[in-house]
Amino acid sequence: MNSSVQKTMKTFYWLVRREFWENKGLFLWTPLAIGGFLIFLYVSAEIWLDPFLKIDGYLDPVNYKAELTRWVNERIYASIVEMSHFFVHVLMISSAFLSSVYLFGSLHSDRRDRSIYFWKSFPTSDAQEVGVKLFFPLFLAPLINLLIAVISFLVASFLIASYSLLGHVNVFVAVFSNMEIFKFAHGLLLLLPYYMLWSLPTVAWFLMISAGSKSRVFPWALGIPLATIFFAAFLKSILKLNWDFTWILNQVITRWIAANIPASWVANKEITRKLFQGASPGSGYFTLERISNVEWGNPSLWIGVAAGLVMIIITIRLRKNAAELNY
């Protein structure tokens, strides 16, 4: 391997370590706290709020084995699959929220606290600094949160299965032989490359505003897209334009400011349309079958990627000419 490439990779590695160390609260401790809270909720609900493990009171002693088999096949299977999905949903949505918080301050905070020149004294390029800021929300944060979701669910399942032994019922096999609990997480892991491309315009937009804003980042990052929606609605109303306002709203929300939410490509195609028709999306909306129904040839995907690349180039230029903020 070329020595310059090795040096670049080593520099990027240390930049990643530095960034992770500085933002460990966002990328590690907060997801762990959320995972711990979900474990507490799940175990508490199954032990105290639901007769999930209290089967001795309603099993017929004569048909004990038959009823136990039915209970394991129906109650355990359904609950385990449902809760495994719930753990993953909560942690992945949390990943998008925490990543947005990180992006709002990633290139703005060092100008605000006047440490910009200290970081510029390091032997790293502006492209490397911007690249490492993209690496966390696009790849590392969703990967960490997905891993924590799976581990948290397995811990909760182990605790519940252990508690079941107190009722003379061993559900370890029923719980841990159910491969459905891993199928959803595995499917999302395989979709990570598509997620990285799909979420690029939102991540690049937040990062660009963080690099260029001279005041609060959050109002600008969300205010400009929302102002665009109102302006489009105003023009449509005043000029009687034949615009598909639902499409405009859909694109602004799901491609501009919320593309970093996992599986938002499902919303881009269906949810807004159904909401405007007065129909609720329904409970099995974000199943693995729907989420994995991606279209690599979707023009919206590649237009977003192109827009994201343009914004990244602008962000690098803004970073190069950045100075401290005097307020």
Backbone bond lengths (Angstrom), bond angles and torsions (degrees), N, CA, C in turn:
res aa  C-N    CA-C-N  psi(-1)  N-CA   C-N-CA  omega(-1)  CA-C   N-CA-C  phi
1 M - - - 1.462 - - 1.526 110.06 -
2 N 1.324 116.99 139.95 1.451 122.38 -179.70 1.527 110.00 -57.47
3 S 1.360 115.83 137.97 1.466 120.43 -177.70 1.525 112.04 -62.64
4 S 1.335 117.31 -35.20 1.462 120.05 178.44 1.524 111.13 -66.64
5 V 1.342 116.48 -37.06 1.460 120.47 177.06 1.521 110.17 -66.05
6 Q 1.348 116.65 -42.72 1.457 120.55 177.64 1.520 111.09 -60.66
7 K 1.323 116.49 -41.16 1.461 120.40 179.94 1.519 110.51 -65.40
8 T 1.332 116.56 -41.60 1.467 120.46 178.98 1.523 111.20 -63.45
9 M 1.332 116.71 -43.44 1.459 120.83 179.70 1.528 110.74 -65.11
10 K 1.328 116.61 -40.37 1.462 119.85 178.83 1.529 110.78 -65.10
11 T 1.337 116.11 -41.46 1.470 119.89 177.61 1.522 110.65 -62.16
12 F 1.334 116.26 -44.07 1.461 120.30 179.90 1.527 110.74 -63.61
13 Y 1.328 116.27 -38.84 1.468 120.56 178.09 1.523 110.95 -59.24
14 W 1.325 116.75 -45.38 1.463 119.68 -179.08 1.528 111.27 -71.49
15 L 1.320 116.72 -30.75 1.463 118.70 174.49 1.525 111.00 -65.68
16 V 1.334 116.40 -39.44 1.461 120.61 177.05 1.523 110.51 -63.07
17 R 1.324 116.50 -44.14 1.470 120.02 178.72 1.529 111.09 -62.21
18 R 1.315 116.20 -42.47 1.468 119.72 179.24 1.527 110.73 -63.02
19 E 1.325 115.91 -44.36 1.460 120.31 -177.87 1.522 110.75 -65.61
20 F 1.323 116.21 -40.89 1.463 119.81 178.91 1.525 110.95 -64.81
21 W 1.326 116.41 -41.14 1.464 120.38 -179.99 1.524 110.99 -63.94
22 E 1.314 117.22 -39.71 1.462 120.79 -178.79 1.521 112.55 -73.56
23 N 1.328 117.22 -24.45 1.467 120.84 -176.19 1.529 111.36 -122.26
24 K 1.325 115.93 32.35 1.457 120.24 -177.96 1.526 111.70 -62.38
25 G 1.328 116.24 -31.21 1.456 119.34 178.64 1.519 112.75 -62.07
26 L 1.338 116.02 -41.59 1.464 120.75 -179.57 1.523 112.12 -74.15
27 F 1.323 116.42 -43.24 1.458 120.07 -169.85 1.523 114.46 -93.39
28 L 1.323 118.20 -14.47 1.462 119.52 -178.96 1.516 113.05 -128.13
29 W 1.346 117.01 -58.33 1.463 118.66 -171.97 1.519 112.70 -68.62
30 T 1.322 117.61 -39.40 1.471 118.90 178.55 1.524 112.38 -65.55
31 P 1.360 120.03 -47.83 1.472 118.72 174.69 1.525 113.11 -59.68
32 L 1.344 117.53 -37.50 1.466 119.41 177.08 1.523 111.08 -63.94
33 A 1.339 116.68 -39.70 1.462 120.19 177.91 1.526 110.88 -64.51
34 I 1.331 116.76 -41.39 1.465 120.19 177.71 1.525 110.23 -64.47
35 G 1.328 117.09 -42.96 1.456 120.69 177.40 1.517 112.16 -60.98
36 G 1.332 116.70 -42.45 1.469 120.28 177.03 1.512 112.31 -63.32
37 F 1.323 117.01 -39.28 1.462 120.95 178.37 1.525 110.83 -65.54
38 L 1.342 116.83 -39.78 1.468 120.38 177.70 1.525 111.25 -65.26
39 I 1.337 116.92 -38.56 1.464 120.42 175.95 1.524 110.21 -59.61
40 F 1.328 115.73 -47.20 1.464 120.58 179.83 1.532 111.26 -60.18
41 L 1.338 116.66 -44.91 1.464 119.83 -179.44 1.527 111.73 -63.79
42 Y 1.307 116.59 -45.12 1.466 121.14 -175.92 1.532 110.60 -65.64
43 V 1.335 116.03 -49.55 1.459 119.57 -179.30 1.525 110.80 -63.67
44 S 1.329 116.94 -42.51 1.469 120.56 179.72 1.521 111.08 -62.32
45 A 1.332 116.19 -43.48 1.462 119.84 -178.49 1.522 111.20 -63.83
46 E 1.327 117.30 -42.09 1.461 119.78 -177.34 1.523 112.61 -72.80
47 I 1.335 116.33 -30.31 1.462 119.19 -177.17 1.524 112.31 -86.09
48 W 1.337 116.59 -42.82 1.463 119.16 -171.65 1.527 114.56 -107.54
49 L 1.305 118.44 -29.70 1.461 119.44 -173.13 1.526 113.83 -101.87
50 D 1.306 118.13 -13.12 1.459 121.01 -173.31 1.525 109.19 -136.51
51 P 1.329 118.40 135.48 1.467 119.99 178.44 1.522 111.69 -74.90
52 F 1.308 115.66 43.64 1.469 122.36 -175.97 1.524 110.92 -66.02
53 L 1.356 115.46 -41.47 1.453 120.30 -177.13 1.525 113.01 -110.41
54 K 1.332 116.80 -2.13 1.464 120.33 -177.43 1.520 109.36 -95.77
55 I 1.310 115.94 72.53 1.457 119.69 -171.90 1.522 112.61 -98.27
56 D 1.353 117.30 -14.12 1.460 118.64 -176.42 1.519 111.57 -62.78
57 G 1.316 116.92 -28.35 1.450 120.32 -175.47 1.508 114.43 -76.12
58 Y 1.312 118.90 -20.16 1.459 118.42 -176.45 1.531 113.84 -127.22
59 L 1.319 117.40 8.87 1.458 119.68 173.89 1.528 110.26 -89.53
60 D 1.292 116.75 132.59 1.459 122.66 177.79 1.523 108.93 -73.89
61 P 1.353 118.67 120.96 1.466 120.19 -177.79 1.524 113.40 -56.70
62 V 1.336 117.05 -31.81 1.453 120.37 -178.12 1.527 110.94 -68.53
63 N 1.338 114.95 -43.55 1.476 120.73 -178.36 1.525 111.09 -107.10
64 Y 1.332 115.25 37.08 1.468 119.92 -173.41 1.531 111.92 -57.08
65 K 1.328 116.75 -51.45 1.465 120.03 -175.88 1.529 111.64 -64.54
66 A 1.328 116.16 -40.25 1.463 119.28 -179.32 1.520 110.94 -65.75
67 E 1.336 116.13 -43.97 1.465 119.45 -179.84 1.517 111.22 -69.09
68 L 1.350 116.75 -36.43 1.458 120.10 178.63 1.524 110.38 -63.95
69 T 1.332 116.83 -41.70 1.458 120.82 177.92 1.517 111.22 -61.25
70 R 1.325 116.70 -44.79 1.465 120.25 178.96 1.526 110.53 -63.41
71 W 1.323 116.59 -41.89 1.465 120.65 -179.06 1.530 111.31 -63.09
72 V 1.349 116.53 -44.19 1.459 120.92 -179.92 1.529 110.30 -63.99
73 N 1.335 115.57 -45.40 1.463 119.42 -176.52 1.522 112.95 -66.58
74 E 1.329 116.94 -36.34 1.461 120.72 -175.91 1.527 112.53 -93.71
75 R 1.322 116.26 -56.95 1.467 119.53 -172.36 1.526 112.72 -73.53
76 I 1.317 116.93 -49.35 1.463 120.41 -178.03 1.521 110.50 -64.96
77 Y 1.317 116.80 -48.63 1.463 121.14 -176.42 1.524 110.91 -58.63
78 A 1.339 116.73 -49.51 1.465 120.67 -177.73 1.518 111.19 -63.57
79 S 1.316 117.22 -43.23 1.464 120.52 -177.28 1.521 111.70 -67.55
80 I 1.326 116.65 -43.56 1.463 120.67 -178.15 1.523 110.69 -62.56
81 V 1.316 116.94 -46.68 1.464 120.44 -179.18 1.526 110.13 -63.64
82 E 1.326 117.24 -45.87 1.460 121.32 -178.00 1.518 111.61 -62.37
83 M 1.331 116.73 -44.62 1.462 119.55 -176.89 1.529 111.67 -73.96
84 S 1.326 118.17 -31.82 1.463 118.98 176.21 1.522 110.17 -62.72
85 H 1.319 116.99 -40.45 1.461 120.98 176.36 1.529 110.58 -64.52
86 F 1.321 115.83 -40.14 1.467 120.24 -178.53 1.531 110.83 -63.11
87 F 1.323 117.11 -44.96 1.464 120.73 178.47 1.529 110.52 -57.86
88 V 1.325 116.52 -47.03 1.465 120.63 -178.13 1.525 110.95 -65.29
89 H 1.351 117.04 -42.34 1.460 120.41 179.59 1.521 111.09 -58.95
90 V 1.325 116.45 -49.25 1.467 120.85 -175.88 1.523 110.56 -63.08
91 L 1.319 117.87 -47.00 1.470 120.41 -177.11 1.521 111.58 -68.85
92 M 1.330 119.00 -36.02 1.458 120.32 -178.88 1.530 111.20 -72.86
93 I 1.333 117.17 -37.67 1.466 119.38 175.41 1.526 109.71 -67.30
94 S 1.324 116.51 -38.33 1.467 120.19 175.70 1.525 110.56 -61.23
95 S 1.335 116.69 -36.92 1.463 120.60 177.96 1.521 111.16 -59.70
96 A 1.340 116.78 -43.52 1.465 120.39 179.59 1.527 110.93 -64.59
97 F 1.325 116.72 -42.22 1.471 120.53 -179.53 1.532 110.90 -65.48
98 L 1.334 116.65 -47.63 1.463 120.37 -178.92 1.526 111.37 -65.70
99 S 1.329 116.29 -35.83 1.463 119.63 177.38 1.524 111.19 -65.11
100 S 1.338 116.86 -37.59 1.459 120.23 177.82 1.523 110.86 -64.93
101 V 1.341 116.52 -42.40 1.466 120.57 176.48 1.524 110.27 -59.56
102 Y 1.317 115.61 -42.85 1.465 120.57 178.18 1.525 111.45 -61.98
103 L 1.326 117.02 -44.84 1.468 121.00 -177.80 1.515 111.69 -65.26
104 F 1.334 117.61 -36.94 1.464 120.33 -179.51 1.529 111.57 -59.13
105 G 1.323 116.36 -33.93 1.461 118.42 -177.03 1.511 115.00 -107.25
106 S 1.336 117.49 -3.16 1.462 120.53 -169.78 1.529 113.59 -61.67
107 L 1.311 118.12 -44.74 1.459 121.00 -179.61 1.527 112.48 -110.18
108 H 1.310 115.97 2.89 1.468 120.73 -178.86 1.518 111.31 -101.11
109 S 1.328 116.85 -34.16 1.464 120.07 -173.48 1.518 112.34 -66.44
110 D 1.360 117.81 -37.45 1.459 118.20 -179.03 1.524 112.24 -71.37
111 R 1.325 118.22 -21.26 1.471 120.31 172.84 1.522 109.84 -81.34
112 R 1.334 115.43 -33.62 1.461 118.93 -179.68 1.524 111.72 -70.45
113 D 1.347 117.13 -42.89 1.471 119.05 -179.90 1.533 112.56 -90.12
114 R 1.351 116.10 7.03 1.464 123.25 172.94 1.533 113.24 64.81
115 S 1.331 116.19 31.61 1.470 120.33 175.35 1.527 111.29 -100.90
116 I 1.334 116.84 10.07 1.457 121.49 -175.23 1.530 111.72 -59.92
117 Y 1.315 116.87 -40.35 1.460 119.15 -177.46 1.535 111.87 -73.82
118 F 1.332 115.70 -27.83 1.458 119.05 175.06 1.526 110.57 -63.90
119 W 1.347 116.47 -46.12 1.464 120.02 180.00 1.538 111.29 -69.80
120 K 1.318 116.47 -32.31 1.460 119.13 178.02 1.532 112.47 -70.43
121 S 1.321 116.81 -17.68 1.470 119.67 178.74 1.531 111.87 -76.15
122 F 1.328 116.60 -11.85 1.458 120.11 179.12 1.538 109.61 -74.29
123 P 1.337 117.22 150.81 1.485 120.06 -179.55 1.528 111.84 -79.84
124 T 1.299 116.10 56.73 1.466 121.71 177.88 1.528 108.60 -128.87
125 S 1.328 115.01 149.17 1.458 119.45 -179.44 1.535 110.24 -85.65
126 D 1.319 115.17 163.20 1.471 120.16 177.43 1.526 110.48 -65.40
127 A 1.322 117.01 -33.21 1.465 120.46 178.09 1.526 110.82 -65.05
128 Q 1.334 117.56 -38.87 1.455 120.57 177.33 1.526 111.37 -66.78
129 E 1.335 115.82 -40.84 1.462 119.42 179.18 1.527 111.16 -63.18
130 V 1.313 116.99 -42.82 1.465 120.73 178.10 1.522 110.41 -68.69
131 G 1.341 116.37 -39.33 1.461 120.10 -179.27 1.511 112.96 -61.13
132 V 1.325 117.18 -40.78 1.457 119.20 -180.00 1.527 111.18 -70.48
133 K 1.342 116.92 -29.74 1.466 120.12 175.24 1.528 110.96 -66.91
134 L 1.330 116.84 -30.88 1.465 120.66 177.79 1.522 111.51 -78.57
135 F 1.328 116.89 -30.35 1.459 122.01 -174.36 1.522 111.58 -61.72
136 F 1.324 117.24 -37.93 1.461 120.05 -175.44 1.531 112.97 -70.51
137 P 1.330 119.89 -55.02 1.471 118.59 -178.73 1.526 113.95 -70.06
138 L 1.330 117.55 -27.75 1.459 119.72 -177.36 1.523 112.66 -83.24
139 F 1.315 117.83 -33.94 1.464 119.91 -172.48 1.523 113.93 -126.96
140 L 1.326 116.96 -57.82 1.456 119.65 -169.11 1.526 112.93 -69.88
141 A 1.337 117.75 -44.36 1.466 120.03 -178.25 1.531 112.79 -61.96
142 P 1.345 119.98 -49.93 1.470 118.22 177.21 1.519 113.06 -62.63
143 L 1.333 117.62 -33.11 1.462 120.60 179.27 1.528 110.44 -67.39
144 I 1.322 116.90 -45.02 1.468 121.06 179.24 1.525 110.58 -63.49
145 N 1.322 117.25 -44.87 1.463 120.27 -178.21 1.528 111.67 -66.93
146 L 1.326 117.10 -36.51 1.460 119.96 177.00 1.521 110.44 -65.16
147 L 1.315 116.86 -42.06 1.461 121.11 178.44 1.528 111.13 -64.20
148 I 1.325 116.55 -43.80 1.468 120.08 178.85 1.524 110.90 -64.67
149 A 1.329 117.47 -37.20 1.469 120.97 178.31 1.523 110.72 -61.31
150 V 1.336 117.14 -45.69 1.467 120.87 -179.23 1.529 110.54 -66.03
151 I 1.337 117.06 -46.04 1.465 120.36 -179.64 1.524 110.84 -63.44
152 S 1.331 117.08 -42.91 1.465 120.70 179.57 1.522 111.36 -61.07
153 F 1.328 116.01 -42.30 1.453 118.98 -179.87 1.527 111.40 -67.19
154 L 1.329 116.67 -39.36 1.463 119.71 178.81 1.527 110.65 -65.27
155 V 1.329 117.38 -38.81 1.472 120.89 176.56 1.522 110.08 -62.81
156 A 1.343 116.71 -45.87 1.468 120.08 179.45 1.524 110.58 -62.86
157 S 1.321 117.37 -41.51 1.459 121.20 179.47 1.523 110.93 -64.36
158 F 1.339 116.61 -39.57 1.462 120.41 178.24 1.527 110.72 -63.69
159 L 1.334 117.03 -42.51 1.459 120.38 179.64 1.529 111.16 -64.09
160 I 1.320 116.44 -41.82 1.464 120.25 179.89 1.529 110.61 -67.00
161 A 1.336 116.02 -43.11 1.461 119.67 178.57 1.527 111.13 -63.80
162 S 1.338 116.86 -37.75 1.464 120.41 177.34 1.518 110.88 -65.28
163 Y 1.317 116.35 -41.63 1.463 120.16 178.87 1.528 111.07 -64.17
164 S 1.320 116.66 -32.29 1.463 119.66 -178.92 1.522 111.95 -62.70
165 L 1.330 117.53 -25.24 1.461 120.51 179.23 1.516 111.84 -64.72
166 L 1.347 116.40 -26.48 1.462 120.05 178.22 1.524 111.15 -66.48
167 G 1.324 117.28 -24.42 1.461 121.59 177.60 1.508 112.25 -97.62
168 H 1.354 116.16 16.37 1.465 121.48 177.94 1.531 112.17 63.07
169 V 1.301 115.63 29.19 1.465 120.09 177.15 1.525 107.35 -128.44
170 N 1.295 117.47 121.75 1.459 122.30 -179.78 1.529 109.13 -99.01
171 V 1.342 115.97 108.44 1.463 119.81 -179.20 1.525 111.31 -107.69
172 F 1.327 118.28 14.04 1.458 120.82 179.55 1.528 111.74 -57.83
173 V 1.318 115.89 -46.39 1.460 119.50 -178.42 1.518 110.60 -65.38
174 A 1.346 116.09 -43.53 1.467 119.93 -178.99 1.525 111.47 -62.82
175 V 1.335 116.53 -34.13 1.465 120.41 -177.68 1.524 111.52 -78.97
176 F 1.324 117.21 -52.03 1.455 120.39 -169.63 1.525 113.98 -89.98
177 S 1.325 117.35 -6.05 1.464 119.16 173.14 1.521 111.50 -92.61
178 N 1.334 115.94 -1.37 1.466 121.11 -179.33 1.528 108.74 -85.43
179 M 1.316 117.05 99.12 1.456 120.97 -176.34 1.525 112.69 -71.53
180 E 1.323 117.51 -10.07 1.457 120.34 177.88 1.521 111.55 -62.79
181 I 1.327 117.12 -26.65 1.458 119.21 -177.71 1.533 111.32 -69.15
182 F 1.333 116.95 -21.12 1.458 120.40 178.56 1.532 112.08 -99.44
183 K 1.311 116.54 -16.84 1.460 120.26 -174.10 1.522 111.74 -64.31
184 F 1.328 117.13 -42.67 1.455 120.91 -176.99 1.526 110.93 -65.60
185 A 1.346 116.45 -46.77 1.470 120.38 179.30 1.523 110.98 -64.15
186 H 1.322 116.77 -40.09 1.468 120.43 178.81 1.525 110.95 -64.08
187 G 1.348 116.46 -39.87 1.457 120.31 178.12 1.515 112.00 -62.85
188 L 1.338 117.15 -41.17 1.464 120.51 178.13 1.523 111.24 -67.25
189 L 1.322 116.56 -35.84 1.463 120.02 178.58 1.526 110.79 -62.88
190 L 1.317 116.22 -40.68 1.460 120.34 178.48 1.529 111.73 -67.74
191 L 1.338 116.23 -24.62 1.455 120.79 -179.30 1.532 112.55 -88.00
192 L 1.334 117.35 0.96 1.463 120.54 -176.88 1.533 112.44 -58.28
193 P 1.340 120.70 -42.38 1.480 118.85 177.08 1.526 112.66 -59.79
194 Y 1.335 117.01 -40.29 1.468 119.63 178.65 1.530 109.95 -66.94
195 Y 1.337 116.31 -40.61 1.465 120.20 178.20 1.522 111.09 -60.25
196 M 1.332 117.49 -40.60 1.463 121.32 -178.78 1.527 110.64 -61.94
197 L 1.321 116.67 -43.02 1.462 120.20 179.22 1.525 111.30 -71.00
198 W 1.342 116.36 -41.67 1.462 119.83 -176.99 1.523 112.06 -65.96
199 S 1.318 116.85 -39.47 1.466 120.49 -175.64 1.527 112.96 -84.10
200 L 1.334 117.91 -7.00 1.465 121.03 -175.81 1.527 114.00 -54.52
201 P 1.347 121.18 -44.70 1.469 118.41 -178.09 1.525 113.66 -62.23
202 T 1.333 117.98 -39.66 1.469 120.03 178.54 1.516 111.09 -68.15
203 V 1.329 116.97 -45.51 1.464 120.73 179.94 1.528 110.34 -62.52
204 A 1.323 117.60 -44.58 1.469 121.16 179.68 1.522 111.27 -65.45
205 W 1.337 117.19 -36.94 1.465 121.45 179.18 1.528 110.58 -64.02
206 F 1.320 116.56 -49.48 1.464 119.92 179.80 1.523 110.96 -61.44
207 L 1.327 116.53 -39.69 1.457 120.30 -179.26 1.524 111.07 -68.90
208 M 1.331 117.17 -38.40 1.461 120.86 179.12 1.529 110.73 -65.19
209 I 1.324 116.66 -42.47 1.468 119.69 178.39 1.522 109.98 -65.99
210 S 1.338 116.69 -37.93 1.460 120.15 177.60 1.523 111.19 -62.94
211 A 1.329 117.07 -34.89 1.467 121.08 -179.37 1.520 112.38 -77.12
212 G 1.334 117.30 -28.17 1.464 119.69 -173.00 1.507 116.12 -108.84
213 S 1.328 117.55 -17.84 1.466 119.73 -176.12 1.530 111.02 -69.62
214 K 1.333 115.09 137.11 1.457 120.19 177.39 1.521 112.10 -100.89
215 S 1.316 115.74 0.94 1.462 120.08 176.56 1.518 108.06 -135.39
216 R 1.325 118.35 -145.06 1.457 121.68 -179.62 1.525 111.31 -65.38
217 V 1.323 116.09 134.68 1.461 120.43 -176.55 1.522 112.05 -79.14
218 F 1.325 116.94 -43.46 1.465 121.33 -174.07 1.530 113.18 -56.80
219 P 1.348 119.74 -48.04 1.473 118.35 179.59 1.525 113.21 -61.46
220 W 1.334 117.23 -36.47 1.458 119.61 179.07 1.523 111.65 -72.10
221 A 1.331 116.45 -41.98 1.460 120.60 -175.98 1.527 112.03 -63.74
222 L 1.315 117.21 -37.38 1.466 120.70 178.85 1.521 112.42 -98.59
223 G 1.334 116.04 -28.52 1.462 119.72 -176.19 1.518 113.31 -66.68
224 I 1.328 117.64 -41.50 1.469 120.45 -179.45 1.529 111.77 -63.31
225 P 1.345 120.21 -48.23 1.465 119.01 176.72 1.524 113.35 -61.84
226 L 1.333 117.21 -40.59 1.464 119.72 179.67 1.531 111.01 -67.27
227 A 1.339 115.94 -38.17 1.461 119.29 176.01 1.525 110.82 -63.60
228 T 1.326 116.44 -34.36 1.467 120.65 176.52 1.526 111.03 -62.57
229 I 1.321 116.72 -40.61 1.474 121.11 178.31 1.523 110.59 -62.25
230 F 1.338 116.10 -47.95 1.471 120.17 -179.50 1.522 111.52 -64.88
231 F 1.339 116.49 -37.90 1.463 119.83 179.45 1.523 110.59 -66.51
232 A 1.335 116.47 -41.13 1.468 120.38 177.66 1.522 110.86 -63.54
233 A 1.340 116.38 -40.40 1.466 120.44 178.36 1.522 110.73 -65.51
234 F 1.337 115.73 -37.74 1.467 120.71 179.18 1.532 110.47 -65.00
235 L 1.339 116.99 -47.50 1.459 120.28 179.27 1.524 111.92 -63.08
236 K 1.313 116.16 -40.41 1.459 120.38 179.51 1.525 110.93 -62.37
237 S 1.348 115.59 -39.82 1.463 120.07 -178.58 1.529 112.01 -73.44
238 I 1.338 117.07 -44.77 1.461 121.18 -175.04 1.528 111.73 -73.37
239 L 1.333 115.85 -45.30 1.458 120.19 -174.95 1.531 113.36 -92.75
240 K 1.335 116.54 0.34 1.474 121.32 178.60 1.527 110.95 55.74
241 L 1.348 114.45 45.16 1.460 119.42 -178.20 1.528 110.52 -80.12
242 N 1.304 115.01 147.15 1.458 121.16 -179.16 1.533 110.07 -89.90
243 W 1.328 115.61 57.13 1.445 121.05 179.94 1.519 110.68 -92.49
244 D 1.312 115.58 145.81 1.467 120.64 173.55 1.525 107.29 -85.57
245 F 1.328 115.82 92.71 1.459 119.83 -174.72 1.528 111.66 -65.88
246 T 1.320 116.96 -31.00 1.463 120.13 177.07 1.518 110.54 -61.19
247 W 1.333 116.88 -40.52 1.463 120.85 178.56 1.520 110.75 -65.09
248 I 1.335 116.63 -42.15 1.473 120.78 178.87 1.523 110.16 -61.45
249 L 1.329 116.60 -47.87 1.461 121.14 179.30 1.519 110.74 -60.51
250 N 1.315 116.15 -42.29 1.452 121.10 179.94 1.516 111.53 -61.12
251 Q 1.331 116.69 -46.17 1.456 120.74 -177.41 1.521 111.92 -67.65
252 V 1.317 116.86 -41.31 1.468 119.95 -179.28 1.522 110.38 -64.14
253 I 1.324 116.72 -42.87 1.462 120.01 -176.85 1.522 111.67 -75.06
254 T 1.333 116.64 -53.71 1.466 119.64 -170.85 1.522 113.83 -86.30
255 R 1.320 119.43 -11.97 1.455 120.43 179.24 1.525 112.96 -116.70
256 W 1.338 116.85 -20.01 1.460 119.15 -175.22 1.519 111.99 -104.11
257 I 1.318 117.87 -49.78 1.465 119.69 -172.49 1.528 114.40 -117.11
258 A 1.323 118.66 -4.91 1.467 119.32 -178.06 1.517 112.98 -136.86
259 A 1.320 117.71 18.20 1.463 120.18 -179.14 1.516 112.25 -69.70
260 N 1.351 117.70 -18.47 1.462 119.71 179.65 1.519 112.96 -81.46
261 I 1.325 117.81 -2.11 1.462 120.63 173.18 1.524 108.02 -77.52
262 P 1.316 118.93 124.39 1.467 120.84 -178.27 1.526 112.16 -55.53
263 A 1.306 115.92 138.69 1.475 124.54 179.00 1.516 112.78 66.71
264 S 1.329 117.85 20.86 1.463 119.78 177.62 1.518 111.64 -68.88
265 W 1.349 117.09 -12.92 1.463 119.05 175.65 1.524 111.36 -67.39
266 V 1.349 117.24 -24.49 1.462 120.19 174.00 1.519 109.42 -67.36
267 A 1.335 116.07 -43.31 1.463 120.55 178.59 1.515 110.90 -63.69
268 N 1.316 116.34 -37.40 1.457 120.27 -179.48 1.518 111.56 -59.83
269 K 1.311 117.58 -33.14 1.459 120.60 -175.83 1.526 113.24 -92.78
270 E 1.357 118.45 -30.67 1.447 117.98 -167.76 1.522 116.19 -131.77
271 I 1.338 117.30 -42.65 1.464 118.55 -165.74 1.513 112.88 -62.92
272 T 1.327 117.83 -47.30 1.465 119.71 -178.17 1.522 110.95 -61.00
273 R 1.323 116.14 -40.63 1.461 119.38 179.01 1.529 110.67 -61.55
274 K 1.307 117.85 -43.73 1.454 120.99 -178.46 1.526 111.06 -68.09
275 L 1.324 116.63 -38.78 1.454 119.36 178.75 1.519 111.43 -63.72
276 F 1.327 116.76 -39.98 1.456 119.92 179.32 1.527 111.92 -70.39
277 Q 1.328 116.59 -22.56 1.453 119.69 176.36 1.520 111.73 -86.79
278 G 1.332 115.83 -0.45 1.452 119.85 177.63 1.505 114.29 85.31
279 A 1.318 118.23 11.77 1.456 121.05 -179.18 1.513 109.53 -108.30
280 S 1.320 116.53 137.15 1.455 120.41 177.89 1.514 109.55 -79.40
281 P 1.325 117.60 150.65 1.453 120.27 -177.43 1.523 113.68 -61.70
282 G 1.334 117.27 -33.21 1.455 118.73 179.47 1.516 112.14 96.00
283 S 1.311 116.00 166.22 1.451 120.64 -173.34 1.507 112.55 -74.93
284 G 1.114 135.22 -45.12 1.467 128.36 -175.91 1.490 113.28 -86.64
285 Y 1.338 116.29 35.91 1.461 119.85 -172.51 1.512 112.03 -69.51
286 F 1.319 115.62 -45.58 1.457 118.82 -177.17 1.523 110.65 -99.93
287 T 1.324 115.94 53.27 1.451 120.78 172.55 1.523 109.02 -77.73
288 L 1.326 115.61 163.45 1.457 120.29 -179.38 1.522 111.17 -61.21
289 E 1.332 116.55 -35.02 1.461 120.36 -179.92 1.517 111.12 -62.82
290 R 1.330 117.07 -41.60 1.472 120.28 179.18 1.522 111.22 -71.20
291 I 1.340 115.43 -45.22 1.455 119.94 -175.96 1.527 111.19 -63.75
292 S 1.332 116.14 -40.61 1.469 119.74 -176.37 1.526 112.87 -79.68
293 N 1.321 116.81 -0.49 1.462 120.34 178.15 1.525 109.66 -83.51
294 V 1.334 115.29 68.47 1.466 121.07 -176.27 1.517 109.81 -96.19
295 E 1.307 115.40 157.88 1.459 121.98 -179.59 1.527 108.61 -123.93
296 W 1.336 115.44 103.02 1.456 119.47 -178.80 1.528 111.86 -67.69
297 G 1.320 116.93 -21.36 1.459 119.91 178.27 1.509 113.47 -93.76
298 N 1.322 117.39 9.69 1.455 121.91 -179.35 1.537 110.46 -63.96
299 P 1.344 118.85 120.04 1.478 120.03 179.88 1.521 112.75 -57.18
300 S 1.341 116.99 -34.44 1.465 119.93 -179.94 1.517 111.06 -60.87
301 L 1.329 117.24 -36.10 1.462 120.88 178.82 1.521 111.00 -62.46
302 W 1.317 117.26 -50.75 1.465 120.98 -173.33 1.522 112.64 -78.24
303 I 1.315 117.36 -29.01 1.473 119.37 172.22 1.525 109.34 -64.97
304 G 1.329 115.47 -40.87 1.464 119.51 177.07 1.516 111.87 -64.05
305 V 1.329 117.09 -40.62 1.465 120.63 177.99 1.532 110.26 -62.31
306 A 1.338 116.67 -44.47 1.465 120.40 179.12 1.530 110.80 -61.89
307 A 1.337 115.96 -44.80 1.475 119.60 178.31 1.526 110.49 -62.86
308 G 1.336 116.83 -39.25 1.453 120.30 178.89 1.513 112.30 -63.81
309 L 1.326 117.45 -41.09 1.464 121.08 178.79 1.526 111.52 -64.13
310 V 1.332 116.28 -39.87 1.469 120.28 176.99 1.525 109.89 -62.25
311 M 1.320 116.63 -44.07 1.473 120.08 -179.76 1.525 111.10 -66.68
312 I 1.321 118.06 -33.08 1.466 120.74 177.04 1.523 110.31 -65.67
313 I 1.320 117.21 -42.46 1.468 120.97 177.38 1.529 110.30 -61.07
314 I 1.338 115.92 -42.90 1.473 119.71 177.93 1.525 110.14 -63.67
315 T 1.337 116.44 -40.24 1.465 120.51 179.87 1.513 111.38 -61.79
316 I 1.327 117.15 -41.73 1.466 120.80 178.42 1.523 110.95 -62.16
317 R 1.336 116.45 -41.44 1.472 120.26 177.51 1.529 110.99 -64.81
318 L 1.329 116.20 -41.84 1.460 119.69 178.32 1.524 110.84 -63.31
319 R 1.324 115.83 -39.87 1.451 120.13 179.07 1.535 111.04 -65.03
320 K 1.300 115.47 -38.68 1.467 119.94 -179.31 1.518 111.09 -63.71
321 N 1.333 117.13 -37.07 1.469 121.23 -177.52 1.532 112.49 -99.42
322 A 1.344 116.36 12.86 1.472 120.14 -175.87 1.512 111.08 -69.18
323 A 1.321 114.78 147.34 1.467 122.07 174.45 1.522 107.85 -138.48
324 E 1.322 115.47 168.69 1.458 119.36 -178.61 1.515 111.36 -66.71
325 L 1.322 115.68 153.80 1.465 121.51 178.79 1.514 109.34 -93.55
326 N 1.304 116.19 132.75 1.458 121.61 -179.47 1.524 110.23 -105.86
327 Y 1.307 115.16 80.26 1.483 120.18 173.03 1.500 109.35 -153.94
